[in-house]
Amino acid sequence: MGFTKIGFLSLAGAGVVLIFQSVAGLMKFNASWITITLGKVTGHILDQYIVKIPYESVVNSLKYIVNTLELTLLLGTIGIICLIIGSFRKV
């Protein structure tokens, strides 16, 4: 699968999560959808692997990405990066 397809799928996933967050925020139905992170989706499974990395700066960066960065921003960023990489690749 090319970078362009991955980028579009990632942006579409970010859009779907953003729509669910918006609807949940308007309805005040479930507060967990409003601030969903990758750590909330996977539980503490990723933390077990992150702690085993020997470099402290990498561990701190990954903990921030997993536990603090919202899923919509993460998916959107991955999508944009993949689209940029895909635009420079030869078809």
Jmol script that loads the backbone (N, CA, C; Angstrom):
load data "model"
ATOM      1  N   MET A   1       0.855  -1.172   0.000  1.00  0.00           N
ATOM      2  CA  MET A   1       0.000   0.000   0.000  1.00  0.00           C
ATOM      3  C   MET A   1       0.899   1.232   0.000  1.00  0.00           C
ATOM      4  N   GLY A   2       0.590   2.175  -0.852  1.00  0.00           N
ATOM      5  CA  GLY A   2       1.420   3.363  -0.984  1.00  0.00           C
ATOM      6  C   GLY A   2       1.197   4.370   0.123  1.00  0.00           C
ATOM      7  N   PHE A   3       2.126   5.300   0.202  1.00  0.00           N
ATOM      8  CA  PHE A   3       2.037   6.333   1.225  1.00  0.00           C
ATOM      9  C   PHE A   3       0.798   7.209   1.039  1.00  0.00           C
ATOM     10  N   THR A   4       0.390   7.414  -0.209  1.00  0.00           N
ATOM     11  CA  THR A   4      -0.766   8.265  -0.464  1.00  0.00           C
ATOM     12  C   THR A   4      -2.040   7.622   0.078  1.00  0.00           C
ATOM     13  N   LYS A   5      -2.193   6.327  -0.120  1.00  0.00           N
ATOM     14  CA  LYS A   5      -3.380   5.631   0.393  1.00  0.00           C
ATOM     15  C   LYS A   5      -3.393   5.631   1.919  1.00  0.00           C
ATOM     16  N   ILE A   6      -2.234   5.395   2.502  1.00  0.00           N
ATOM     17  CA  ILE A   6      -2.143   5.414   3.966  1.00  0.00           C
ATOM     18  C   ILE A   6      -2.473   6.811   4.489  1.00  0.00           C
ATOM     19  N   GLY A   7      -2.003   7.835   3.802  1.00  0.00           N
ATOM     20  CA  GLY A   7      -2.285   9.210   4.206  1.00  0.00           C
ATOM     21  C   GLY A   7      -3.763   9.522   4.160  1.00  0.00           C
ATOM     22  N   PHE A   8      -4.436   9.119   3.059  1.00  0.00           N
ATOM     23  CA  PHE A   8      -5.866   9.370   2.951  1.00  0.00           C
ATOM     24  C   PHE A   8      -6.658   8.577   3.993  1.00  0.00           C
ATOM     25  N   LEU A   9      -6.258   7.327   4.238  1.00  0.00           N
ATOM     26  CA  LEU A   9      -6.952   6.526   5.255  1.00  0.00           C
ATOM     27  C   LEU A   9      -6.760   7.110   6.652  1.00  0.00           C
ATOM     28  N   SER A  10      -5.571   7.594   6.925  1.00  0.00           N
ATOM     29  CA  SER A  10      -5.300   8.197   8.225  1.00  0.00           C
ATOM     30  C   SER A  10      -6.099   9.478   8.415  1.00  0.00           C
ATOM     31  N   LEU A  11      -6.162  10.300   7.376  1.00  0.00           N
ATOM     32  CA  LEU A  11      -6.964  11.522   7.464  1.00  0.00           C
ATOM     33  C   LEU A  11      -8.455  11.210   7.584  1.00  0.00           C
ATOM     34  N   ALA A  12      -8.906  10.165   6.895  1.00  0.00           N
ATOM     35  CA  ALA A  12     -10.306   9.759   7.021  1.00  0.00           C
ATOM     36  C   ALA A  12     -10.601   9.260   8.433  1.00  0.00           C
ATOM     37  N   GLY A  13      -9.666   8.503   9.005  1.00  0.00           N
ATOM     38  CA  GLY A  13      -9.829   8.047  10.383  1.00  0.00           C
ATOM     39  C   GLY A  13      -9.868   9.201  11.361  1.00  0.00           C
ATOM     40  N   ALA A  14      -9.026  10.197  11.137  1.00  0.00           N
ATOM     41  CA  ALA A  14      -9.038  11.393  11.988  1.00  0.00           C
ATOM     42  C   ALA A  14     -10.372  12.113  11.859  1.00  0.00           C
ATOM     43  N   GLY A  15     -10.909  12.166  10.644  1.00  0.00           N
ATOM     44  CA  GLY A  15     -12.208  12.803  10.442  1.00  0.00           C
ATOM     45  C   GLY A  15     -13.333  12.075  11.153  1.00  0.00           C
ATOM     46  N   VAL A  16     -13.307  10.740  11.097  1.00  0.00           N
ATOM     47  CA  VAL A  16     -14.342   9.951  11.776  1.00  0.00           C
ATOM     48  C   VAL A  16     -14.270  10.151  13.283  1.00  0.00           C
ATOM     49  N   VAL A  17     -13.069  10.108  13.842  1.00  0.00           N
ATOM     50  CA  VAL A  17     -12.919  10.314  15.288  1.00  0.00           C
ATOM     51  C   VAL A  17     -13.349  11.724  15.665  1.00  0.00           C
ATOM     52  N   LEU A  18     -13.021  12.711  14.832  1.00  0.00           N
ATOM     53  CA  LEU A  18     -13.423  14.090  15.102  1.00  0.00           C
ATOM     54  C   LEU A  18     -14.941  14.243  15.071  1.00  0.00           C
ATOM     55  N   ILE A  19     -15.594  13.562  14.134  1.00  0.00           N
ATOM     56  CA  ILE A  19     -17.061  13.617  14.082  1.00  0.00           C
ATOM     57  C   ILE A  19     -17.662  13.002  15.335  1.00  0.00           C
ATOM     58  N   PHE A  20     -17.148  11.847  15.771  1.00  0.00           N
ATOM     59  CA  PHE A  20     -17.660  11.230  16.989  1.00  0.00           C
ATOM     60  C   PHE A  20     -17.416  12.120  18.208  1.00  0.00           C
ATOM     61  N   GLN A  21     -16.252  12.750  18.263  1.00  0.00           N
ATOM     62  CA  GLN A  21     -15.967  13.653  19.381  1.00  0.00           C
ATOM     63  C   GLN A  21     -16.910  14.845  19.373  1.00  0.00           C
ATOM     64  N   SER A  22     -17.194  15.376  18.203  1.00  0.00           N
ATOM     65  CA  SER A  22     -18.088  16.530  18.108  1.00  0.00           C
ATOM     66  C   SER A  22     -19.507  16.169  18.525  1.00  0.00           C
ATOM     67  N   VAL A  23     -19.987  15.036  18.052  1.00  0.00           N
ATOM     68  CA  VAL A  23     -21.346  14.606  18.411  1.00  0.00           C
ATOM     69  C   VAL A  23     -21.438  14.319  19.905  1.00  0.00           C
ATOM     70  N   ALA A  24     -20.426  13.637  20.454  1.00  0.00           N
ATOM     71  CA  ALA A  24     -20.435  13.345  21.887  1.00  0.00           C
ATOM     72  C   ALA A  24     -20.349  14.625  22.707  1.00  0.00           C
ATOM     73  N   GLY A  25     -19.590  15.607  22.218  1.00  0.00           N
ATOM     74  CA  GLY A  25     -19.493  16.881  22.930  1.00  0.00           C
ATOM     75  C   GLY A  25     -20.795  17.653  22.901  1.00  0.00           C
ATOM     76  N   LEU A  26     -21.482  17.615  21.760  1.00  0.00           N
ATOM     77  CA  LEU A  26     -22.755  18.315  21.664  1.00  0.00           C
ATOM     78  C   LEU A  26     -23.838  17.656  22.514  1.00  0.00           C
ATOM     79  N   MET A  27     -23.834  16.344  22.546  1.00  0.00           N
ATOM     80  CA  MET A  27     -24.854  15.616  23.308  1.00  0.00           C
ATOM     81  C   MET A  27     -24.497  15.502  24.781  1.00  0.00           C
ATOM     82  N   LYS A  28     -23.236  15.758  25.112  1.00  0.00           N
ATOM     83  CA  LYS A  28     -22.728  15.556  26.471  1.00  0.00           C
ATOM     84  C   LYS A  28     -23.032  14.142  26.930  1.00  0.00           C
ATOM     85  N   PHE A  29     -22.871  13.210  25.985  1.00  0.00           N
ATOM     86  CA  PHE A  29     -23.227  11.816  26.220  1.00  0.00           C
ATOM     87  C   PHE A  29     -22.125  11.055  26.940  1.00  0.00           C
ATOM     88  N   ASN A  30     -20.916  11.105  26.405  1.00  0.00           N
ATOM     89  CA  ASN A  30     -19.820  10.325  26.956  1.00  0.00           C
ATOM     90  C   ASN A  30     -18.562  11.185  26.932  1.00  0.00           C
ATOM     91  N   ALA A  31     -18.062  11.540  28.074  1.00  0.00           N
ATOM     92  CA  ALA A  31     -16.920  12.447  28.143  1.00  0.00           C
ATOM     93  C   ALA A  31     -15.624  11.789  27.676  1.00  0.00           C
ATOM     94  N   SER A  32     -15.570  10.452  27.612  1.00  0.00           N
ATOM     95  CA  SER A  32     -14.334   9.786  27.204  1.00  0.00           C
ATOM     96  C   SER A  32     -14.046   9.974  25.722  1.00  0.00           C
ATOM     97  N   TRP A  33     -15.053  10.231  24.893  1.00  0.00           N
ATOM     98  CA  TRP A  33     -14.818  10.448  23.469  1.00  0.00           C
ATOM     99  C   TRP A  33     -14.243  11.829  23.195  1.00  0.00           C
ATOM    100  N   ILE A  34     -14.389  12.746  24.106  1.00  0.00           N
ATOM    101  CA  ILE A  34     -13.953  14.119  23.845  1.00  0.00           C
ATOM    102  C   ILE A  34     -12.430  14.215  23.857  1.00  0.00           C
ATOM    103  N   THR A  35     -11.766  13.535  24.752  1.00  0.00           N
ATOM    104  CA  THR A  35     -10.305  13.562  24.821  1.00  0.00           C
ATOM    105  C   THR A  35      -9.759  12.148  24.733  1.00  0.00           C
ATOM    106  N   ILE A  36      -9.856  11.552  23.565  1.00  0.00           N
ATOM    107  CA  ILE A  36      -9.356  10.191  23.392  1.00  0.00           C
ATOM    108  C   ILE A  36      -7.909  10.237  22.899  1.00  0.00           C
ATOM    109  N   THR A  37      -7.064   9.426  23.514  1.00  0.00           N
ATOM    110  CA  THR A  37      -5.659   9.333  23.131  1.00  0.00           C
ATOM    111  C   THR A  37      -5.352   7.891  22.752  1.00  0.00           C
ATOM    112  N   LEU A  38      -4.172   7.690  22.202  1.00  0.00           N
ATOM    113  CA  LEU A  38      -3.762   6.342  21.824  1.00  0.00           C
ATOM    114  C   LEU A  38      -3.620   5.453  23.057  1.00  0.00           C
ATOM    115  N   GLY A  39      -3.216   6.028  24.172  1.00  0.00           N
ATOM    116  CA  GLY A  39      -3.084   5.271  25.409  1.00  0.00           C
ATOM    117  C   GLY A  39      -4.424   4.784  25.939  1.00  0.00           C
ATOM    118  N   LYS A  40      -5.485   5.584  25.736  1.00  0.00           N
ATOM    119  CA  LYS A  40      -6.812   5.152  26.169  1.00  0.00           C
ATOM    120  C   LYS A  40      -7.351   4.041  25.278  1.00  0.00           C
ATOM    121  N   VAL A  41      -6.961   4.037  24.018  1.00  0.00           N
ATOM    122  CA  VAL A  41      -7.434   3.010  23.094  1.00  0.00           C
ATOM    123  C   VAL A  41      -6.750   1.678  23.368  1.00  0.00           C
ATOM    124  N   THR A  42      -5.434   1.708  23.582  1.00  0.00           N
ATOM    125  CA  THR A  42      -4.679   0.467  23.750  1.00  0.00           C
ATOM    126  C   THR A  42      -4.501   0.059  25.209  1.00  0.00           C
ATOM    127  N   GLY A  43      -4.911   0.875  26.120  1.00  0.00           N
ATOM    128  CA  GLY A  43      -4.673   0.568  27.531  1.00  0.00           C
ATOM    129  C   GLY A  43      -3.218   0.838  27.869  1.00  0.00           C
ATOM    130  N   HIS A  44      -2.655   0.038  28.733  1.00  0.00           N
ATOM    131  CA  HIS A  44      -1.262   0.235  29.138  1.00  0.00           C
ATOM    132  C   HIS A  44      -0.324  -0.740  28.432  1.00  0.00           C
ATOM    133  N   ILE A  45      -0.789  -1.315  27.329  1.00  0.00           N
ATOM    134  CA  ILE A  45       0.043  -2.262  26.588  1.00  0.00           C
ATOM    135  C   ILE A  45       1.254  -1.557  25.988  1.00  0.00           C
ATOM    136  N   LEU A  46       1.057  -0.379  25.428  1.00  0.00           N
ATOM    137  CA  LEU A  46       2.173   0.338  24.809  1.00  0.00           C
ATOM    138  C   LEU A  46       3.182   0.833  25.836  1.00  0.00           C
ATOM    139  N   ASP A  47       2.729   1.155  27.039  1.00  0.00           N
ATOM    140  CA  ASP A  47       3.652   1.624  28.073  1.00  0.00           C
ATOM    141  C   ASP A  47       4.672   0.548  28.443  1.00  0.00           C
ATOM    142  N   GLN A  48       4.267  -0.711  28.390  1.00  0.00           N
ATOM    143  CA  GLN A  48       5.185  -1.801  28.702  1.00  0.00           C
ATOM    144  C   GLN A  48       6.342  -1.851  27.715  1.00  0.00           C
ATOM    145  N   TYR A  49       6.065  -1.561  26.455  1.00  0.00           N
ATOM    146  CA  TYR A  49       7.108  -1.578  25.438  1.00  0.00           C
ATOM    147  C   TYR A  49       7.937  -0.296  25.466  1.00  0.00           C
ATOM    148  N   ILE A  50       7.308   0.814  25.766  1.00  0.00           N
ATOM    149  CA  ILE A  50       8.023   2.093  25.777  1.00  0.00           C
ATOM    150  C   ILE A  50       9.065   2.127  26.890  1.00  0.00           C
ATOM    151  N   VAL A  51       8.749   1.557  28.038  1.00  0.00           N
ATOM    152  CA  VAL A  51       9.665   1.584  29.187  1.00  0.00           C
ATOM    153  C   VAL A  51      10.953   0.811  28.888  1.00  0.00           C
ATOM    154  N   LYS A  52      10.895  -0.166  27.994  1.00  0.00           N
ATOM    155  CA  LYS A  52      12.073  -0.995  27.688  1.00  0.00           C
ATOM    156  C   LYS A  52      13.090  -0.290  26.791  1.00  0.00           C
ATOM    157  N   ILE A  53      12.754   0.867  26.243  1.00  0.00           N
ATOM    158  CA  ILE A  53      13.681   1.604  25.387  1.00  0.00           C
ATOM    159  C   ILE A  53      14.742   2.261  26.269  1.00  0.00           C
ATOM    160  N   PRO A  54      16.029   2.105  25.930  1.00  0.00           N
ATOM    161  CA  PRO A  54      17.078   2.597  26.831  1.00  0.00           C
ATOM    162  C   PRO A  54      17.307   4.107  26.809  1.00  0.00           C
ATOM    163  N   TYR A  55      16.784   4.829  25.842  1.00  0.00           N
ATOM    164  CA  TYR A  55      17.056   6.264  25.736  1.00  0.00           C
ATOM    165  C   TYR A  55      15.915   7.063  26.358  1.00  0.00           C
ATOM    166  N   GLU A  56      16.246   7.879  27.350  1.00  0.00           N
ATOM    167  CA  GLU A  56      15.235   8.619  28.107  1.00  0.00           C
ATOM    168  C   GLU A  56      14.479   9.644  27.267  1.00  0.00           C
ATOM    169  N   SER A  57      15.171  10.330  26.358  1.00  0.00           N
ATOM    170  CA  SER A  57      14.482  11.330  25.539  1.00  0.00           C
ATOM    171  C   SER A  57      13.470  10.678  24.600  1.00  0.00           C
ATOM    172  N   VAL A  58      13.790   9.510  24.073  1.00  0.00           N
ATOM    173  CA  VAL A  58      12.853   8.782  23.214  1.00  0.00           C
ATOM    174  C   VAL A  58      11.662   8.297  24.036  1.00  0.00           C
ATOM    175  N   VAL A  59      11.922   7.820  25.235  1.00  0.00           N
ATOM    176  CA  VAL A  59      10.844   7.348  26.121  1.00  0.00           C
ATOM    177  C   VAL A  59       9.899   8.495  26.453  1.00  0.00           C
ATOM    178  N   ASN A  60      10.442   9.661  26.791  1.00  0.00           N
ATOM    179  CA  ASN A  60       9.600  10.812  27.123  1.00  0.00           C
ATOM    180  C   ASN A  60       8.776  11.259  25.924  1.00  0.00           C
ATOM    181  N   SER A  61       9.379  11.260  24.739  1.00  0.00           N
ATOM    182  CA  SER A  61       8.646  11.658  23.535  1.00  0.00           C
ATOM    183  C   SER A  61       7.523  10.681  23.229  1.00  0.00           C
ATOM    184  N   LEU A  62       7.800   9.397  23.306  1.00  0.00           N
ATOM    185  CA  LEU A  62       6.777   8.392  23.029  1.00  0.00           C
ATOM    186  C   LEU A  62       5.665   8.408  24.075  1.00  0.00           C
ATOM    187  N   LYS A  63       6.017   8.639  25.339  1.00  0.00           N
ATOM    188  CA  LYS A  63       4.985   8.739  26.376  1.00  0.00           C
ATOM    189  C   LYS A  63       4.073   9.937  26.123  1.00  0.00           C
ATOM    190  N   TYR A  64       4.653  11.034  25.640  1.00  0.00           N
ATOM    191  CA  TYR A  64       3.830  12.196  25.304  1.00  0.00           C
ATOM    192  C   TYR A  64       2.888  11.868  24.154  1.00  0.00           C
ATOM    193  N   ILE A  65       3.412  11.226  23.119  1.00  0.00           N
ATOM    194  CA  ILE A  65       2.586  10.886  21.961  1.00  0.00           C
ATOM    195  C   ILE A  65       1.475   9.938  22.356  1.00  0.00           C
ATOM    196  N   VAL A  66       1.771   8.938  23.166  1.00  0.00           N
ATOM    197  CA  VAL A  66       0.783   7.913  23.517  1.00  0.00           C
ATOM    198  C   VAL A  66      -0.227   8.421  24.537  1.00  0.00           C
ATOM    199  N   ASN A  67       0.223   9.140  25.543  1.00  0.00           N
ATOM    200  CA  ASN A  67      -0.662   9.472  26.662  1.00  0.00           C
ATOM    201  C   ASN A  67      -1.262  10.870  26.618  1.00  0.00           C
ATOM    202  N   THR A  68      -0.694  11.795  25.870  1.00  0.00           N
ATOM    203  CA  THR A  68      -1.160  13.175  25.893  1.00  0.00           C
ATOM    204  C   THR A  68      -1.749  13.642  24.570  1.00  0.00           C
ATOM    205  N   LEU A  69      -1.119  13.292  23.470  1.00  0.00           N
ATOM    206  CA  LEU A  69      -1.542  13.773  22.160  1.00  0.00           C
ATOM    207  C   LEU A  69      -2.868  13.129  21.765  1.00  0.00           C
ATOM    208  N   GLU A  70      -3.835  13.962  21.370  1.00  0.00           N
ATOM    209  CA  GLU A  70      -5.149  13.431  21.009  1.00  0.00           C
ATOM    210  C   GLU A  70      -5.055  12.617  19.729  1.00  0.00           C
ATOM    211  N   LEU A  71      -5.936  11.649  19.616  1.00  0.00           N
ATOM    212  CA  LEU A  71      -5.903  10.717  18.494  1.00  0.00           C
ATOM    213  C   LEU A  71      -6.154  11.422  17.165  1.00  0.00           C
ATOM    214  N   THR A  72      -7.010  12.433  17.152  1.00  0.00           N
ATOM    215  CA  THR A  72      -7.270  13.142  15.898  1.00  0.00           C
ATOM    216  C   THR A  72      -6.015  13.861  15.408  1.00  0.00           C
ATOM    217  N   LEU A  73      -5.269  14.492  16.323  1.00  0.00           N
ATOM    218  CA  LEU A  73      -4.031  15.163  15.932  1.00  0.00           C
ATOM    219  C   LEU A  73      -2.983  14.162  15.465  1.00  0.00           C
ATOM    220  N   LEU A  74      -2.903  13.019  16.141  1.00  0.00           N
ATOM    221  CA  LEU A  74      -1.939  11.998  15.764  1.00  0.00           C
ATOM    222  C   LEU A  74      -2.248  11.442  14.377  1.00  0.00           C
ATOM    223  N   LEU A  75      -3.496  11.076  14.129  1.00  0.00           N
ATOM    224  CA  LEU A  75      -3.878  10.537  12.825  1.00  0.00           C
ATOM    225  C   LEU A  75      -3.741  11.583  11.725  1.00  0.00           C
ATOM    226  N   GLY A  76      -4.108  12.820  12.026  1.00  0.00           N
ATOM    227  CA  GLY A  76      -3.968  13.889  11.045  1.00  0.00           C
ATOM    228  C   GLY A  76      -2.516  14.152  10.686  1.00  0.00           C
ATOM    229  N   THR A  77      -1.648  14.144  11.684  1.00  0.00           N
ATOM    230  CA  THR A  77      -0.226  14.365  11.441  1.00  0.00           C
ATOM    231  C   THR A  77       0.375  13.235  10.622  1.00  0.00           C
ATOM    232  N   ILE A  78       0.038  12.005  10.973  1.00  0.00           N
ATOM    233  CA  ILE A  78       0.529  10.859  10.203  1.00  0.00           C
ATOM    234  C   ILE A  78       0.021  10.933   8.767  1.00  0.00           C
ATOM    235  N   GLY A  79      -1.244  11.310   8.597  1.00  0.00           N
ATOM    236  CA  GLY A  79      -1.810  11.421   7.260  1.00  0.00           C
ATOM    237  C   GLY A  79      -1.116  12.473   6.417  1.00  0.00           C
ATOM    238  N   ILE A  80      -0.860  13.630   6.993  1.00  0.00           N
ATOM    239  CA  ILE A  80      -0.191  14.704   6.255  1.00  0.00           C
ATOM    240  C   ILE A  80       1.239  14.312   5.899  1.00  0.00           C
ATOM    241  N   ILE A  81       1.943  13.693   6.840  1.00  0.00           N
ATOM    242  CA  ILE A  81       3.319  13.261   6.563  1.00  0.00           C
ATOM    243  C   ILE A  81       3.339  12.216   5.444  1.00  0.00           C
ATOM    244  N   CYS A  82       2.413  11.271   5.478  1.00  0.00           N
ATOM    245  CA  CYS A  82       2.365  10.252   4.424  1.00  0.00           C
ATOM    246  C   CYS A  82       1.994  10.858   3.072  1.00  0.00           C
ATOM    247  N   LEU A  83       1.109  11.835   3.056  1.00  0.00           N
ATOM    248  CA  LEU A  83       0.776  12.499   1.796  1.00  0.00           C
ATOM    249  C   LEU A  83       1.966  13.275   1.236  1.00  0.00           C
ATOM    250  N   ILE A  84       2.732  13.910   2.097  1.00  0.00           N
ATOM    251  CA  ILE A  84       3.919  14.634   1.648  1.00  0.00           C
ATOM    252  C   ILE A  84       4.955  13.658   1.092  1.00  0.00           C
ATOM    253  N   ILE A  85       5.183  12.559   1.798  1.00  0.00           N
ATOM    254  CA  ILE A  85       6.135  11.551   1.312  1.00  0.00           C
ATOM    255  C   ILE A  85       5.641  10.961  -0.005  1.00  0.00           C
ATOM    256  N   GLY A  86       4.349  10.679  -0.093  1.00  0.00           N
ATOM    257  CA  GLY A  86       3.782  10.122  -1.319  1.00  0.00           C
ATOM    258  C   GLY A  86       3.850  11.064  -2.498  1.00  0.00           C
ATOM    259  N   SER A  87       3.822  12.360  -2.248  1.00  0.00           N
ATOM    260  CA  SER A  87       3.887  13.308  -3.359  1.00  0.00           C
ATOM    261  C   SER A  87       5.286  13.404  -3.952  1.00  0.00           C
ATOM    262  N   PHE A  88       6.322  13.067  -3.193  1.00  0.00           N
ATOM    263  CA  PHE A  88       7.681  13.122  -3.694  1.00  0.00           C
ATOM    264  C   PHE A  88       8.148  11.813  -4.328  1.00  0.00           C
ATOM    265  N   ARG A  89       7.374  10.758  -4.130  1.00  0.00           N
ATOM    266  CA  ARG A  89       7.750   9.479  -4.718  1.00  0.00           C
ATOM    267  C   ARG A  89       7.366   9.423  -6.183  1.00  0.00           C
ATOM    268  N   LYS A  90       8.157   8.717  -6.942  1.00  0.00           N
ATOM    269  CA  LYS A  90       7.874   8.554  -8.362  1.00  0.00           C
ATOM    270  C   LYS A  90       6.789   7.509  -8.538  1.00  0.00           C
ATOM    271  N   VAL A  91       5.854   7.781  -9.401  1.00  0.00           N
ATOM    272  CA  VAL A  91       4.738   6.853  -9.617  1.00  0.00           C
ATOM    273  C   VAL A  91       5.104   5.760 -10.555  1.00  0.00           C
TER     274      VAL A  91
END
end "model"
wireframe off; spacefill off
backbone 0.3
color backbone group
